């Protein structure tokens, strides 16, 4: 956008913290606004004006007192930020009205005074900035246009530049974040993306944009990350318009969002596309409606219809375009997942909709969350990439190959019962909880011998299998630990065989009536294209057993849900596995 202002307002800010190239990087408050008006018609500068700003908390650093000469006593009678900005606006307008021209534009020495100081501070204090603060000239960039690169920057003088340079293309600060979609085929510059960690779980893309207020985020450039269970994990990938804004965003490392500090790191364009990129035409059409608020529904009955969803929200919060504004999330074979996304035309309707959180639809209560375009893409990508044929990793122990998988054949392969089956575990139980539960029998667990069973949605099923060193120790552990309590729930413990364990981990079931085969069997009949990706040897090759070892107290565990594997391994070596991460100090000799 080209402008031809009659006046330039040179603005300078001071905070009660760092100055120079680090201005605004320490999240300190503004204590001083200084400005001077230069009339571009008469080439005459006006007087230097000053407004002191009273900080809400903290005190001025020694550096600030030395540089500005402002005493702490002088700030006691100063106005807070909102009143100081009003004084600035009134005095500036009064001075401009007496000049040769009425139009003006701000001019600053670099980007920091507006982008890193005034905009983020005003956002955190819910202060509305005057319109003039969203457009400015960067004097350093204008100097580079006016003078050769080898020119001395110490000679930077606004009045001399006004004689030979035309100020016409100001910098813009985005007033609001624009939502949008991103194609997986799009090319994204690695130098424009960051990863933010430590976000409150209820944060939206607008909250992320507010944290980075003053920096221009690309359209649809705030993508919240989800974990394997489809819940937000406190991370977001943010794409900026250029590298300069990305670098300024990195300076906000450990700045605060509410009471939490946010970590900011570099990321890549590929990282962003994995989260926000999509290829579905259905999703693109759903998200093509601009200025819509998205609400996510979770826990829908599998038989829920669009008409039932519309009735659930009517009449206080009408859905945009009726049934066209509802997107049900389905597995590749068409089965419903219990999730849906709904569009609302305004914030008022969306707020009314969110008030129905945990109300009943059918016989189930429904969870409602504010959502984003990137989250829609991420959830759809997750379910659309799930294979129609369940493919398991290699069995833990050798399984006798069978030409067909029928119950009578399964019964024939049941062997030594040197494993334990734990049933009724709390859903938040970890591997460490299981080790504490087994107590003295933890020493009898084989390496890689703890297996958490997940359901089809990737969530804990309440079952686990333990490989023991012998059938005798497995029997004693089952006898002693059966119906012991774990987190106010009693846990059933039964001895079982390795073959039975393998069948369950591969998708079958184990009940009092016997074994049921996994849905994919051991040798599934695959289409030609799929068979090339998942050869039958992948399902049948046994995993060699490592030497037996104990689990010392200096190993700590941290579980990670995995999108493909149906269970979690317990690692006791020095390598990381995709399902479980642990900290090991190297004192275990044989593990």
C-alpha positions in Angstrom: 0.0 0.0 0.0 1.4 3.4 -1.0 0.8 6.5 1.0 2.1 10.1 0.8 1.9 11.6 4.4 2.4 15.3 5.0 4.1 14.6 8.4 6.4 12.0 9.9 6.1 11.3 13.6 9.4 9.9 14.9 8.5 7.7 17.8 10.9 6.3 20.5 10.0 4.1 23.4 11.8 3.2 26.6 11.2 0.2 28.9 12.2 -0.5 32.4 14.5 -3.2 31.1 16.9 -3.8 28.3 17.5 -1.3 25.5 19.1 -1.2 22.1 19.0 -4.5 20.1 17.5 -6.3 23.1 14.6 -3.9 23.5 11.4 -5.8 24.4 13.2 -9.2 24.7 12.9 -9.2 28.5 9.1 -8.5 28.5 9.6 -5.3 30.6 7.0 -2.6 30.6 7.1 0.8 28.8 8.0 3.8 30.9 8.5 6.5 28.3 7.1 7.7 25.0 9.1 10.3 23.1 8.1 11.8 19.7 8.9 14.6 17.3 6.9 15.7 14.2 8.7 16.5 10.9 6.6 18.3 8.3 7.5 16.9 4.9 6.1 20.0 3.1 8.0 22.7 5.0 10.9 20.3 6.0 10.7 21.8 9.5 10.9 19.6 12.7 8.6 20.3 15.6 9.5 20.2 19.4 10.4 17.0 21.2 7.5 15.7 23.3 7.5 13.2 26.2 4.9 11.2 28.1 5.9 9.1 31.1 4.2 5.7 31.6 3.7 4.2 35.0 4.5 0.4 35.0 2.1 -1.9 36.8 4.8 -4.0 38.4 8.6 -4.2 38.8 11.1 -1.4 39.0 13.4 0.3 36.6 16.8 -1.3 36.0 20.0 0.7 36.7 20.7 0.7 32.9 17.3 2.3 32.3 17.8 5.0 34.9 21.3 5.7 33.5 20.2 5.9 29.9 16.9 7.8 30.3 17.6 9.8 33.5 14.1 8.9 34.7 13.8 8.5 38.4 11.5 6.0 40.1 9.9 9.0 41.9 8.9 10.6 38.6 7.0 7.5 37.6 4.8 7.4 40.7 2.7 10.3 39.4 2.8 9.1 35.8 -0.3 7.7 33.9 -0.8 4.0 33.2 -0.3 2.8 29.6 -3.9 3.4 28.4 -4.0 6.9 29.7 -0.5 7.7 28.4 -1.6 6.6 24.9 -4.6 8.8 25.1 -2.4 11.8 26.0 -0.1 10.9 23.2 -2.9 10.8 20.7 -4.5 14.1 21.9 -1.2 16.0 21.9 -0.2 14.6 18.5 -3.5 15.4 16.8 -3.4 19.0 18.2 0.1 19.5 16.9 -0.7 18.0 13.5 -3.7 20.2 13.1 -1.5 23.3 13.3 0.9 22.1 10.6 0.8 22.5 6.9 -0.8 19.1 6.3 -3.1 16.9 8.3 -2.0 13.4 7.3 0.8 11.7 9.2 2.6 8.3 9.7 4.7 7.0 12.5 8.5 6.5 11.9 10.7 4.4 14.2 14.3 3.4 14.5 13.9 -0.2 13.6 11.1 -2.7 14.3 11.4 -3.1 18.1 9.6 -0.1 19.4 6.2 -1.1 17.9 6.4 -4.8 17.2 8.3 -5.9 20.4 7.2 -3.3 22.9 3.9 -1.5 22.4 1.9 -4.1 20.6 2.6 -7.1 22.9 2.3 -5.0 26.0 -1.0 -3.5 24.9 -2.3 -7.0 24.1 -1.4 -8.4 27.5 -3.0 -5.4 29.2 -6.1 -5.4 27.0 -5.3 -1.9 25.8 -6.6 -0.8 22.4 -3.9 1.0 20.4 -4.8 3.9 18.2 -5.1 3.2 14.5 -1.8 5.0 13.7 0.2 2.3 15.5 -0.6 -0.3 12.8 1.3 1.5 10.0 4.9 2.9 10.3 8.1 3.5 8.4 11.2 1.7 9.5 13.9 4.4 9.4 16.7 1.8 9.0 15.1 0.2 5.9 14.3 3.6 4.5 18.0 4.6 5.1 19.1 1.5 3.1 16.9 2.6 0.2 18.2 6.1 0.3 22.0 5.4 0.9 24.4 2.8 -0.4 25.1 -0.2 1.9 28.6 1.0 2.8 27.2 4.3 4.2 27.8 5.0 7.9 24.6 4.4 9.9 25.8 6.9 12.5 24.9 9.6 9.9 21.2 8.5 10.0 19.3 11.8 10.1 15.6 12.0 9.4 15.6 15.7 8.3 18.4 15.1 5.7 16.6 12.0 4.4 13.4 14.0 4.0 15.2 16.3 1.5 16.2 13.5 -0.9 13.9 10.5 -0.1 10.2 9.8 -0.6 8.4 8.0 2.2 5.7 6.0 0.4 5.6 2.3 1.4 5.1 1.8 5.2 5.3 -1.4 7.2 2.0 -2.9 8.2 1.1 -4.6 11.5 -1.7 -7.1 11.2 -4.7 -6.1 13.3 -6.2 -9.7 13.4 -5.2 -13.2 12.6 -6.7 -14.6 9.5 -7.7 -18.3 9.5 -7.2 -20.4 6.3 -6.2 -23.7 4.9 -2.8 -25.1 3.8 -2.2 -27.7 1.1 0.4 -30.4 1.6 1.8 -29.5 -1.9 2.6 -25.9 -0.7 6.2 -25.0 -0.3 7.0 -23.3 3.0 10.3 -21.5 3.8 12.0 -23.2 6.8 13.1 -19.7 8.0 9.5 -18.6 8.7 8.3 -21.3 11.1 8.7 -21.7 14.9 7.4 -24.2 17.5 5.8 -22.8 20.7 5.6 -25.1 23.7 3.9 -24.9 27.1 0.6 -23.5 25.9 -2.5 -23.9 28.1 -4.5 -26.9 26.8 -7.5 -24.7 26.1 -5.6 -22.2 24.0 -6.9 -21.4 20.5 -5.2 -20.2 17.4 -6.4 -16.7 18.3 -4.6 -17.0 21.6 -1.4 -18.0 19.9 -1.7 -15.0 17.5 -2.3 -12.7 20.5 0.9 -14.0 22.2 2.8 -13.0 19.0 0.9 -9.7 18.6 2.9 -7.2 16.6 4.4 -9.9 14.3 2.6 -10.8 11.1 1.5 -14.4 11.0 0.7 -15.8 7.6 -2.9 -16.6 6.7 -3.8 -19.9 8.5 -0.3 -19.9 10.0 -1.1 -20.9 13.6 -1.5 -24.7 13.9 -2.2 -26.4 17.3 -0.6 -29.8 17.7 -2.6 -32.9 18.9 -1.3 -36.0 20.7 -2.1 -39.6 19.6 -5.4 -39.5 21.5 -6.5 -36.4 19.5 -6.1 -34.0 22.4 -4.1 -30.8 22.3 -0.6 -31.3 23.7 0.3 -27.7 24.5 2.4 -27.1 21.4 1.8 -25.1 18.3 3.6 -24.5 15.0 3.4 -20.9 13.8 4.3 -19.6 10.3 5.2 -16.0 9.8 5.2 -13.8 6.7 9.0 -13.6 6.5 12.2 -14.5 8.3 12.5 -11.1 10.0 9.3 -11.7 12.0 10.3 -15.3 12.7 13.6 -14.0 14.3 11.6 -11.5 16.4 9.3 -14.3 17.5 12.3 -16.2 18.8 13.2 -13.3 21.1 9.9 -14.0 22.9 11.3 -17.2 24.3 9.9 -17.7 27.8 7.6 -14.7 27.6 4.3 -15.3 29.4 0.8 -16.3 28.4 -1.2 -15.6 31.5 0.8 -17.3 34.3 2.6 -19.7 32.1 5.8 -19.0 30.2 6.0 -20.2 26.5 9.1 -21.7 25.0 9.8 -20.7 21.4 12.1 -22.7 19.1 12.9 -22.9 15.4 11.0 -25.4 13.3 10.8 -26.3 9.6 8.2 -26.0 6.8 7.9 -29.8 6.8 7.0 -29.7 10.5 4.2 -27.2 9.7 2.9 -29.2 6.7 2.7 -32.4 8.8 0.3 -30.6 11.2 -1.6 -28.1 9.0 -1.3 -29.5 5.5 -4.3 -31.3 3.9 -5.4 -32.8 0.6 -9.1 -33.6 1.2 -11.5 -31.7 -1.1 -14.3 -32.2 1.5 -12.2 -30.4 4.2 -11.2 -27.7 1.8 -14.8 -27.0 0.9 -15.8 -27.0 4.6 -13.1 -24.5 5.5 -13.6 -22.3 2.4 -16.2 -20.2 4.3 -14.3 -17.2 5.7 -14.8 -15.5 9.0 -16.4 -18.6 10.6 -15.8 -19.9 14.2 -15.2 -23.6 14.4 -16.3 -25.8 17.3 -15.3 -29.4 17.7 -17.7 -32.0 19.0 -16.3 -35.1 20.7 -18.1 -38.2 22.0 -21.0 -38.2 19.5 -23.0 -41.4 19.3 -22.0 -43.4 16.2 -25.5 -43.1 14.9 -25.7 -39.3 15.2 -27.1 -37.5 12.2 -26.7 -33.9 11.0 -30.4 -33.3 12.0 -29.7 -34.3 15.5 -26.7 -32.0 15.7 -28.7 -29.1 14.4 -31.4 -29.8 17.0 -28.7 -30.0 19.7 -27.6 -26.4 19.0 -30.9 -24.8 18.0 -32.3 -22.3 18.5 -29.8 -20.1 20.4 -26.8 -20.9 18.2 -27.7 -21.7 14.5 -25.2 -23.6 12.5 -23.9 -21.9 9.3 -25.6 -23.3 6.2 -27.4 -25.9 8.2 -26.1 -29.5 7.6 -23.5 -28.1 5.2 -21.8 -26.5 8.2 -21.2 -29.9 9.9 -18.3 -32.1 9.1 -18.3 -35.6 10.5 -15.0 -37.3 11.0 -14.9 -40.9 9.7 -12.5 -43.8 9.3 -11.4 -44.6 5.7 -14.1 -47.3 5.5 -16.8 -44.9 6.5 -17.2 -45.8 10.1 -17.9 -42.8 12.4 -15.2 -41.8 14.9 -17.5 -39.9 17.3 -16.0 -36.5 16.3 -17.4 -33.7 14.2 -16.7 -30.0 13.4 -19.4 -27.3 13.3 -19.3 -23.8 11.8 -20.8 -20.7 13.4 -21.1 -17.3 11.8 -20.1 -15.2 14.8 -18.5 -15.2 18.2 -21.8 -14.8 19.9 -23.3 -18.0 18.4 -20.0 -19.9 19.1 -20.0 -18.8 22.8 -23.7 -19.9 23.1 -22.7 -23.3 21.6 -19.8 -23.8 24.0 -22.2 -23.4 26.9 -23.7 -26.7 25.9 -20.5 -28.5 26.9 -21.3 -31.9 28.4 -25.0 -31.7 27.6 -26.7 -35.0 26.4 -27.2 -36.0 22.8 -28.9 -39.4 22.6 -27.5 -41.2 25.6 -24.0 -39.6 25.6 -22.7 -36.3 26.9 -20.9 -34.2 24.3 -17.6 -32.4 24.8 -17.3 -29.1 23.0 -14.1 -27.1 22.2 -13.2 -24.1 20.2 -11.2 -25.4 17.2 -9.1 -24.2 14.3 -8.7 -24.9 10.6 -5.4 -26.6 11.2 -6.9 -28.9 13.9 -9.6 -29.9 11.4 -6.9 -30.8 8.9 -4.9 -32.6 11.6 -7.8 -34.7 12.8 -8.9 -35.7 9.3 -5.3 -36.5 8.3 -5.0 -38.8 11.3 -8.0 -40.8 10.6 -7.7 -40.9 6.8 -4.1 -42.3 7.2 -5.3 -45.2 9.4 -4.9 -48.5 7.4 -8.1 -50.4 6.7 -6.4 -53.6 7.5 -4.9 -53.7 11.0 -1.1 -54.4 10.7 0.7 -55.2 13.9 4.5 -55.2 14.6 6.5 -58.4 14.8 5.3 -60.7 17.6 7.2 -60.5 20.9 7.8 -64.3 20.9 7.7 -66.8 18.1 4.3 -67.8 17.0 3.7 -71.1 15.3 2.7 -70.3 11.7 -0.7 -71.6 10.8 -2.2 -71.9 7.3 -5.6 -70.6 8.6 -6.5 -69.0 11.9 -9.4 -70.7 13.5 -10.3 -71.0 17.2 -9.5 -74.7 17.3 -6.1 -74.0 15.9 -5.5 -71.3 18.5 -6.3 -73.5 21.3 -3.7 -76.0 20.1 -0.8 -73.5 20.3 -1.3 -72.4 24.0 1.9 -73.2 25.8 3.7 -72.6 29.1 1.9 -69.9 31.1 5.0 -67.9 31.9 3.3 -64.5 31.4 0.8 -62.4 33.4 -2.3 -60.6 32.2 -3.4 -57.6 34.2 -7.0 -56.6 33.7 -8.9 -53.5 35.1 -5.9 -51.1 35.2 -6.7 -47.4 35.7 -6.7 -45.7 32.3 -3.9 -43.3 33.4 -1.7 -46.1 34.8 1.9 -45.9 33.6 4.6 -48.6 33.3 6.1 -47.3 36.5 2.8 -47.8 38.3 2.8 -51.4 37.1 6.3 -52.0 38.4 5.3 -50.6 41.8 2.2 -52.7 41.8 4.2 -56.0 41.2 6.6 -55.1 44.0 9.2 -57.8 44.6 8.2 -59.7 41.4 9.5 -56.8 39.2 12.9 -58.5 39.3 11.4 -61.5 37.5 10.2 -59.4 34.4 12.0 -60.2 31.2 13.7 -57.4 29.1 11.1 -55.7 26.9 8.5 -57.5 29.0 5.8 -54.9 29.8 3.2 -54.4 27.2 0.4 -51.9 27.5 -2.6 -52.8 25.4 -4.3 -49.9 23.5 -7.8 -50.0 21.9 -8.6 -49.1 18.3 -8.6 -45.4 19.1 -5.1 -45.6 20.5 -6.3 -45.2 24.1 -5.4 -47.4 27.1 -7.7 -50.4 27.3 -7.1 -51.2 31.0 -5.2 -54.4 30.1 -1.4 -55.1 30.1 0.7 -58.2 29.6 3.9 -59.0 31.6 6.6 -61.6 30.4 8.1 -63.3 33.4 11.3 -65.4 33.7 9.5 -68.6 34.5 6.0 -70.1 34.9 6.6 -70.6 38.6 7.3 -66.9 39.2 4.3 -65.9 37.1 2.0 -68.2 39.1 3.3 -66.8 42.4 2.9 -63.2 41.2 -0.7 -63.9 40.1 -1.5 -65.5 43.4 -0.1 -62.7 45.5 -1.1 -59.7 43.4 -4.6 -60.8 42.2 -7.2 -58.1 43.2 -4.7 -55.8 44.8 -5.6 -52.1 44.5 -3.9 -49.6 42.1 -5.2 -46.0 42.4 -8.4 -47.0 44.1 -9.2 -49.8 41.6 -8.5 -53.5 42.2 -6.6 -55.2 39.4 -7.1 -58.8 38.3 -4.0 -60.8 37.6 -4.0 -64.1 35.7 -1.2 -66.3 34.4 -1.2 -66.8 30.6 1.1 -68.0 27.8 3.2 -66.0 25.4 1.1 -67.3 22.5 -2.1 -66.0 24.1 -0.4 -62.7 24.7 0.7 -62.4 21.1 -2.7 -63.1 19.8 -4.3 -60.4 21.9 -1.6 -57.8 21.1 -2.2 -58.5 17.4 -5.9 -57.7 17.7 -7.5 -60.9 19.0 -9.4 -61.3 22.3 -8.9 -63.5 25.3 -12.0 -64.4 27.4 -13.3 -67.3 29.6 -14.8 -68.8 26.4 -11.3 -69.0 24.8 -9.4 -67.2 22.2 -10.8 -65.2 19.3 -8.6 -64.5 16.3 -7.4 -61.0 15.5 -9.4 -59.3 12.7 -6.4 -59.2 10.4 -5.4 -62.9 11.1 -1.7 -63.8 10.9 -1.7 -64.0 7.1 -4.2 -61.5 5.9 -5.3 -61.4 2.2 -4.0 -58.0 1.1 -4.6 -56.1 -2.1 -1.7 -56.0 -4.5 -0.6 -52.5 -3.7 -1.0 -53.0 0.1 0.9 -56.3 0.0 3.9 -54.5 -1.3 3.9 -52.2 1.7 3.1 -54.8 4.3 4.8 -58.1 3.4 3.7 -61.2 5.4 7.2 -61.7 6.7 6.7 -58.5 8.7 4.0 -60.1 10.7 5.6 -63.5 11.4 9.3 -62.8 12.1 9.9 -63.2 15.8 11.7 -60.6 17.8 14.9 -62.1 19.3 14.9 -62.0 23.1 17.6 -60.0 24.9 19.4 -61.5 27.9 17.5 -61.5 31.1 18.0 -58.4 33.3 16.6 -56.7 36.3 15.0 -53.3 36.4 16.9 -51.1 38.9 15.5 -48.0 40.6 17.6 -45.6 38.5 15.4 -46.1 35.4 12.5 -43.7 34.9 9.8 -44.1 32.3 7.8 -41.8 30.2 5.1 -43.3 27.9 4.3 -42.0 24.5 1.2 -43.1 22.5 2.1 -44.3 19.0 -0.2 -43.9 16.0 0.7 -47.4 14.5 1.8 -49.8 17.2 -0.9 -51.5 19.3 1.2 -51.8 22.5 4.1 -50.2 24.3 7.5 -51.7 24.9 9.5 -51.3 28.1 13.1 -50.5 27.1 16.1 -51.3 29.3 18.9 -50.5 26.9 20.4 -47.2 25.9 18.3 -46.7 22.8 15.1 -44.8 22.4 12.1 -46.7 20.9 9.2 -45.0 19.2 6.8 -46.0 21.9 8.6 -45.3 25.1 11.2 -42.9 26.3 13.3 -43.3 29.5 16.2 -41.8 31.3 19.1 -44.1 32.2 22.3 -43.2 33.9 24.4 -46.0 32.4 25.0 -47.9 35.7 23.2 -51.1 34.5 25.8 -53.4 33.0 23.8 -56.1 31.1 20.7 -54.1 30.0 
